[in-house]
Structures are given as structure tokens and as C-alpha cells.
Amino acid sequence: MTAVLSAHGVAADSSPMPPVLAVAVVAAGYLALAARQRTVRAWNPWRTGSFLAGCALLAVALVPRLLPYPDGDFRGHMLQHLLIGMFAPLGLVLGAPVTLVLRSLPRRHGRLLGRVLRSPPAHLVAHPVTALALNVGGLAVLYGTGLYAATTHSKPLHYLVHLHFLAAGYLFAWVIAGPDPAPRRPSVPARLVVLGVAIAVHAGLSQLLYAGALAHVPAPPDHVRTAAELMYYGGDFAEILLALAVITTWRTHSAGRRPGAG
């Protein structure tokens, strides 16, 4: 099988089918559970649409040939980062997959999953500061050290970086604005403060990248500057959507608690 360079620059199989098939299996499983809810309790179609949109964005990001930049281009890597780490996770989280699974499981297994979500390790992972550190801290390590350069020569490391983008992005979106249950979720104002810190750090990193202050990125300067602009403006847009999701959830819950609200 011929090899091509991925958006990180490492050699990769020309066929992206395995990861895309995995995304398709997850989407199909979600659809099956959502369809089953129609016979029990109606499942919000907006949740389904959001989850499928997240899966679609993730699938596009996993196929470098669908991106508007050549394989191995740092700008393509940055676009992948935005799709995998910010936009796709938001769609997936707003699909409320944990709630859907809890509705679909037998009561005994649902209680078991509930105990896991209330466990001390879950409390630690679901803390906004932990989610913030994994999200923006991972970016600082990737571009502020030699890690990105190492991913251009190591296929396993390249895949691990993508996995970290997805997991950290999902965790952050879930903690900040997810409709799924989370252990001891802080108040909305506190979550908005954490989101504000994330926005500031993300913007600062993109500005440092644009200025060429992060010398560990092996890419032409014009490509680095364009990637920094993608990171800055694309990140702002994703974070605005996340803030809107927080506020919408807040307003919905407040209306639900109002006397006489239906």
C-alpha cells in the first residue's frame, strides 16, 4: 500500500478507512439507541443532529485529503486540531451520549455507571481546572517543546496527539457545557470564568506562534503564521459556540425551575 504524509508530516497509510469506520460505528450505535428511545421516551432530534454533526466533522478531520492543504502542511495540522479538538467534541457533547446510554441500559447497569460518574477519580477528571490543564496545557506542550517535531517522525505519537486532542476537547466541552450528568459541576459563572481563561491562553499561544516565538515548529514561517491565524480565529469561534451552549443550558435549567414553568 502506498504511503502518504499525514497533516503532521509522518508517513501514514493512504487509506483512512479504519478510523473513519470507527467513527461510523459510533454514529450508527448512537442512532440505534436514539431510535429505540422512540418506543420508550422521545429522544430530542436536535441531540441526534448535534452528535452526527460532531461525527461528520471528526471523519473529515481524519481524512487529510479532504482538507484544503497538502499532506504534511502545518496549516492542515492546525485545521485538524480545530476540528478534532474543538468543533467535533462540542457536537458530540451536545448530543448527550451518556444520558442516552443511561436511558438504554438496564437499571442495574445504569446504577453502576452512575456510581462510576460519582467516584473520586471522576470528580478529579471532571473538575474544570483539570479539564483546562489537559486542554490548553496539551497545546502548550505540543508547540512549546519538541513534541510536535517528534510527531512528524513517529506515527504512533502522531495518533496519540490526535487522541489527546479529541479526549481533552470532549472533556472540556462536557465539563463546561455538557447536558450529560457530571459530578459536582460548578456554577455557570464559575464555568464561564474557566472558559475565559481557556480563551486567553489559546489566544496567547496563537499569538506566540504567529510571532515565531515557538521555535520548535518545523514549518515555513508563512505556513506557521497562517496556522496561527486559523488557531486564533477558529478557536475564538469554537469558544463562542461553547459559551452560547453554556448560557443556553443555564437559561433552560432556570426556566425549568421557575414556578409554573412547563
C-alpha positions as CSV (number, residue, x, y, z in Angstrom):
1,M,0.0,0.0,0.0
2,T,1.4,3.4,-0.9
3,A,2.2,5.8,1.9
4,V,1.5,9.5,2.1
5,L,2.3,12.2,4.7
6,S,-0.4,13.0,7.2
7,A,-1.1,16.5,8.3
8,H,1.6,16.1,10.9
9,G,4.2,15.0,8.3
10,V,4.6,11.4,9.3
11,A,4.1,8.6,6.8
12,A,0.7,7.1,7.0
13,D,-1.4,4.6,5.1
14,S,-3.2,6.2,2.1
15,S,-6.4,4.6,3.3
16,P,-8.1,6.4,6.3
17,M,-10.8,3.7,6.4
18,P,-10.1,2.2,9.9
19,P,-10.6,5.5,11.9
20,V,-13.4,6.6,9.7
21,L,-15.1,3.3,10.1
22,A,-14.7,3.5,13.9
23,V,-16.5,6.9,13.8
24,A,-19.2,5.4,11.6
25,V,-19.7,2.6,14.1
26,V,-20.1,5.1,16.9
27,A,-22.6,7.1,14.9
28,A,-24.6,4.0,14.0
29,G,-24.7,2.9,17.6
30,Y,-25.9,6.3,18.7
31,L,-28.6,6.2,16.0
32,A,-29.7,2.7,17.1
33,L,-30.1,3.8,20.8
34,A,-31.9,7.0,19.8
35,A,-34.3,5.1,17.6
36,R,-35.0,2.7,20.5
37,Q,-35.9,5.6,22.7
38,R,-38.9,6.4,20.4
39,T,-40.6,3.4,21.8
40,V,-40.0,4.5,25.4
41,R,-39.4,8.2,25.7
42,A,-38.9,10.6,22.8
43,W,-35.3,11.5,22.2
44,N,-34.6,15.1,21.2
45,P,-33.8,15.1,17.4
46,W,-31.5,18.1,18.0
47,R,-29.4,16.0,20.2
48,T,-29.1,13.4,17.4
49,G,-28.3,16.0,14.8
50,S,-25.6,17.5,17.0
51,F,-23.9,14.2,17.7
52,L,-24.0,13.2,14.0
53,A,-22.5,16.6,13.1
54,G,-19.7,16.0,15.5
55,C,-19.1,12.6,14.0
56,A,-19.1,14.1,10.5
57,L,-16.5,16.8,11.5
58,L,-14.3,14.2,13.1
59,A,-14.5,12.0,10.0
60,V,-13.5,14.9,7.7
61,A,-10.6,15.7,10.0
62,L,-9.3,12.1,9.9
63,V,-9.1,12.2,6.1
64,P,-6.3,14.7,5.2
65,R,-7.2,14.6,1.5
66,L,-10.5,16.3,2.3
67,L,-8.7,19.3,3.9
68,P,-7.7,22.4,1.7
69,Y,-4.0,21.9,2.4
70,P,-1.4,19.5,1.1
71,D,-0.4,16.5,3.2
72,G,2.4,17.4,5.6
73,D,1.4,21.0,5.7
74,F,1.4,22.6,9.2
75,R,-1.8,24.6,8.2
76,G,-3.6,21.3,7.6
77,H,-2.4,20.1,11.0
78,M,-3.9,23.2,12.7
79,L,-7.2,22.7,10.9
80,Q,-7.2,19.1,12.1
81,H,-6.6,20.4,15.6
82,L,-9.6,22.7,15.4
83,L,-11.9,20.0,14.0
84,I,-10.7,17.2,16.3
85,G,-10.1,19.1,19.5
86,M,-12.8,21.8,19.4
87,F,-15.6,21.6,16.9
88,A,-16.3,17.9,16.8
89,P,-16.2,17.5,20.6
90,L,-18.8,20.2,21.1
91,G,-21.1,18.5,18.7
92,L,-20.6,15.1,20.4
93,V,-21.1,16.5,23.9
94,L,-24.3,18.4,23.0
95,G,-25.6,15.0,21.7
96,A,-25.7,13.9,25.4
97,P,-24.4,10.4,24.7
98,V,-24.1,9.5,28.3
99,T,-27.7,10.3,29.0
100,L,-28.7,8.2,26.0
101,V,-26.7,5.3,27.3
102,L,-28.1,5.6,30.8
103,R,-31.6,5.6,29.3
104,S,-30.8,2.5,27.3
105,L,-29.1,0.4,29.9
106,P,-30.9,-1.9,32.3
107,R,-31.4,-0.2,35.7
108,R,-28.7,-2.3,37.4
109,H,-26.1,-1.4,34.9
110,G,-27.3,2.2,34.9
111,R,-26.7,2.4,38.6
112,L,-23.2,1.0,38.1
113,L,-22.4,3.7,35.6
114,G,-23.8,6.3,37.9
115,R,-21.5,5.2,40.7
116,V,-18.6,5.5,38.3
117,L,-19.6,9.0,37.5
118,R,-19.8,9.9,41.2
119,S,-16.5,8.2,42.1
120,P,-13.5,10.3,43.3
121,P,-11.4,9.7,40.1
122,A,-14.4,11.0,38.1
123,H,-14.6,14.1,40.4
124,L,-10.9,14.8,39.7
125,V,-11.1,14.3,36.0
126,A,-14.3,16.3,35.7
127,H,-13.0,19.3,37.6
128,P,-12.9,22.3,35.4
129,V,-9.2,23.1,36.3
130,T,-8.2,19.5,35.3
131,A,-10.1,19.8,32.0
132,L,-8.5,23.2,31.4
133,A,-5.0,21.9,32.1
134,L,-5.4,18.9,29.8
135,N,-6.9,21.1,27.0
136,V,-4.7,24.2,26.8
137,G,-1.8,22.6,28.6
138,G,-1.5,20.0,25.9
139,L,-1.3,22.7,23.3
140,A,1.4,24.5,25.2
141,V,3.5,21.3,25.5
142,L,2.9,20.4,21.8
143,Y,4.0,23.7,20.3
144,G,6.3,24.9,23.1
145,T,8.6,21.8,23.2
146,G,9.9,19.5,20.6
147,L,6.8,17.3,20.8
148,Y,5.3,18.5,17.5
149,A,8.6,17.9,15.7
150,A,8.7,14.4,17.2
151,T,5.2,13.6,15.8
152,T,6.5,14.3,12.3
153,H,8.7,11.2,12.6
154,S,6.6,8.9,14.7
155,K,3.2,7.5,13.5
156,P,2.2,6.2,17.0
157,L,2.9,9.6,18.6
158,H,1.0,11.3,15.8
159,Y,-2.0,9.2,16.5
160,L,-1.7,9.7,20.3
161,V,-1.7,13.5,19.8
162,H,-4.9,13.3,17.8
163,L,-6.4,11.1,20.5
164,H,-5.4,13.6,23.1
165,F,-7.0,16.4,21.1
166,L,-10.3,14.5,21.0
167,A,-10.3,13.3,24.6
168,A,-9.2,16.7,26.1
169,G,-11.6,18.6,23.8
170,Y,-14.5,16.3,24.7
171,L,-13.7,16.5,28.4
172,F,-13.5,20.3,28.4
173,A,-16.8,20.7,26.5
174,W,-18.5,18.2,28.7
175,V,-17.3,19.9,31.9
176,I,-18.2,23.4,30.7
177,A,-21.4,23.0,28.8
178,G,-22.4,19.3,28.6
179,P,-26.0,18.3,29.2
180,D,-24.9,14.9,30.4
181,P,-24.6,14.5,34.2
182,A,-21.2,15.5,35.7
183,P,-20.0,15.1,39.3
184,R,-20.2,18.3,41.3
185,R,-20.4,20.6,38.3
186,P,-19.6,24.2,39.4
187,S,-21.9,27.1,38.9
188,V,-22.4,28.6,35.4
189,P,-20.5,31.8,36.3
190,A,-17.5,29.7,37.6
191,R,-17.5,27.7,34.3
192,L,-17.6,30.9,32.3
193,V,-14.5,32.1,34.2
194,V,-12.7,28.8,33.3
195,L,-13.8,29.2,29.7
196,G,-12.4,32.8,29.7
197,V,-9.1,31.6,31.0
198,A,-9.0,29.0,28.2
199,I,-9.8,31.7,25.6
200,A,-7.0,33.9,26.9
201,V,-4.4,31.0,26.9
202,H,-5.5,29.8,23.5
203,A,-5.2,33.3,22.1
204,G,-1.8,33.9,23.7
205,L,-0.4,30.7,22.3
206,S,-1.7,31.5,18.8
207,Q,0.0,35.0,19.0
208,L,3.3,33.5,20.2
209,L,3.1,31.1,17.3
210,Y,2.4,33.9,14.8
211,A,5.3,35.9,16.2
212,G,7.6,33.0,15.7
213,A,8.4,32.7,19.4
214,L,7.7,29.0,19.4
215,A,10.8,27.8,17.6
216,H,10.0,24.1,17.9
217,V,7.6,24.0,14.9
218,P,9.5,22.7,11.8
219,A,7.4,24.6,9.1
220,P,7.9,27.5,6.7
221,P,7.3,30.9,8.5
222,D,4.3,31.8,6.2
223,H,2.7,28.4,6.9
224,V,3.2,29.0,10.7
225,R,1.6,32.4,10.5
226,T,-1.4,31.1,8.6
227,A,-1.8,28.3,11.0
228,A,-1.6,30.7,13.9
229,E,-4.4,32.8,12.4
230,L,-6.5,29.6,12.0
231,M,-5.8,28.8,15.6
232,Y,-6.8,32.3,16.8
233,Y,-9.9,32.9,14.8
234,G,-11.1,29.3,14.6
235,G,-10.5,28.9,18.3
236,D,-12.5,32.1,19.1
237,F,-15.4,30.8,17.0
238,A,-15.5,27.4,18.7
239,E,-15.2,29.0,22.2
240,I,-18.1,31.4,21.4
241,L,-20.2,28.4,20.4
242,L,-19.2,26.8,23.7
243,A,-20.1,29.9,25.7
244,L,-23.5,30.0,23.9
245,A,-24.1,26.4,24.8
246,V,-23.4,27.2,28.5
247,I,-25.8,30.1,28.5
248,T,-28.5,28.2,26.7
249,T,-28.2,25.3,29.2
250,W,-28.3,27.8,32.0
251,R,-31.5,29.5,30.7
252,T,-33.2,26.2,30.1
253,H,-32.5,24.9,33.6
254,S,-33.6,28.2,35.1
255,A,-36.9,28.1,33.2
256,G,-37.4,24.5,34.3
257,R,-37.1,25.6,38.0
258,R,-39.4,28.6,37.6
259,P,-42.8,28.0,39.3
260,G,-45.4,27.1,36.8
261,A,-42.8,26.6,34.0
262,G,-43.8,23.7,31.8
